[in-house]
Amino acid sequence: MPKIEIREATIDDVEAMRGLLNDEIRNDVNVWDETPRSIAVMRAWLVERLDSGMAVLVATRAGAVIGYAGYGPFRPHSGYRHTVEHSVYVDREERGSGAGRALLRALVKIAEERGIHAMVGGIEAGNAASMHIHREMGFVETGRMPEVGKKFGRWLTLVLMQRTFDGDNAGTMP
Ligand SMILES: CC(C)(COP(=O)(O)OP(=O)(O)OC[C@H]1O[C@@H](n2cnc3c(N)ncnc32)[C@H](O)[C@@H]1OP(=O)(O)O)[C@@H](O)C(=O)NCCC(=O)NCCS
């Protein structure tokens, strides 16, 4: 089996990334959007992220994109400028083979190198796999907000997991 590689995303990856995101939007509760992204919206999002120096990474196997991860502003107010919110997506067929962990590890490394102070992931409370890899990468739960989302007719709880690079709850990475 060819190994998983991690690299920075380019605009040529946008359609593959859109496929991964729209699968989540249509079929699962890990993304709380309900309308699939058009290619124009996804492309504009990626261009904006790349142009503003936000990290976007893809995982590939034999050249094919099997996952992606990235971060952007946590909240749109200047006082939050040292904090980012990130997300990670892996093709269903590829889950459990280490791509999610590899993407998150690489993203944390870039954030730290670029002087980000805190990373926050918003995770649906039932998403044990995501919590598992976040804990492994030194994230701790810093927030739990019951029933702030609803999808497929079900109330959803948001868990915030945070890694602070030189703060009180700073974790350690393996
Ligand atoms: C979360 C996600 C990114 C993980 O990607 P992945 O490629 O499967 O991750 P990895 O293979 O690196 O690791 C998954 C780990 O979770 C563990 N895991 C899976 N299901 C689990 C469960 N129900 N309970 C506890 N751990 C679980 C696996 O055993 C594995 O750990 P291990 O290698 O120590 O055994 C992927 O499931 C995904 O894309 N989910 C949909 C989108 C999403 O939830 N994104 C995260 C929100 S920020």
The ligand as a Gaussian input file, in Angstrom:
#p B3LYP/6-31G(d) Opt

LIG

0 1
 C      -11.765000      12.390000      12.858000
 C      -11.027000      11.939000      11.595000
 C      -10.359000      13.140000      10.960000
 C       -9.959000      10.909000      11.999000
 O       -9.243000      10.546000      10.842000
 P       -8.552000       9.107000      10.702000
 O       -7.727000       9.097000       9.487000
 O       -9.557000       8.021000      10.871000
 O       -7.622000       9.135000      11.992000
 P       -6.453000       8.147000      12.394000
 O       -6.548000       6.891000      11.585000
 O       -5.175000       8.903000      12.360000
 O       -6.771000       7.869000      13.914000
 C       -8.057000       7.547000      14.336000
 C       -7.956000       7.070000      15.763000
 O       -9.237000       7.138000      16.372000
 C       -9.496000       5.907000      16.972000
 N      -10.925000       5.701000      16.995000
 C      -11.748000       5.461000      15.966000
 N      -12.997000       5.322000      16.406000
 C      -12.928000       5.486000      17.750000
 C      -13.893000       5.428000      18.771000
 N      -15.182000       5.207000      18.499000
 N      -13.482000       5.649000      20.037000
 C      -12.196000       5.888000      20.339000
 N      -11.225000       5.949000      19.382000
 C      -11.607000       5.749000      18.119000
 C       -8.787000       4.896000      16.109000
 O       -8.612000       3.670000      16.792000
 C       -7.484000       5.621000      15.845000
 O       -6.630000       5.554000      16.947000
 P       -5.438000       4.468000      17.075000
 O       -4.612000       4.608000      15.820000
 O       -4.725000       4.872000      18.322000
 O       -6.097000       3.130000      17.167000
 C      -11.993000      11.232000      10.594000
 O      -12.728000      10.255000      11.289000
 C      -12.942000      12.181000       9.887000
 O      -12.619000      12.747000       8.865000
 N      -14.150000      12.355000      10.450000
 C      -15.128000      13.243000       9.865000
 C      -14.750000      14.699000      10.008000
 C      -14.419000      15.040000      11.423000
 O      -15.023000      14.523000      12.358000
 N      -13.444000      15.917000      11.629000
 C      -12.993000      16.295000      12.960000
 C      -13.712000      17.483000      13.467000
 S      -12.515000      18.799000      13.761000

